[in-house]
């Protein structure tokens, strides 16, 4: 009878540990999500940023030229 209660106690300890780690992981993920949700990646850069280039003029490009550019650059 004593080993039965000991087994239940060990099972309860494992369950509590698993539940605590799951809750900790959940709130950690929620904290990271909250931290990066307000991070504006697509804002205009500040300072002396320079636009690099425009590979193809959008008005004068044909379908063939765009296809060749895709195969050459993978874009």
Buried (B, 14 or more C-beta within 10 A) or exposed (E): EEEEEEEEEEEEEEEEEEEEEEEEEEEEEEEEEEEEEEEEEEEEEEEEEEEEEEEEEEEEEEEEEEEEBEEEEEE
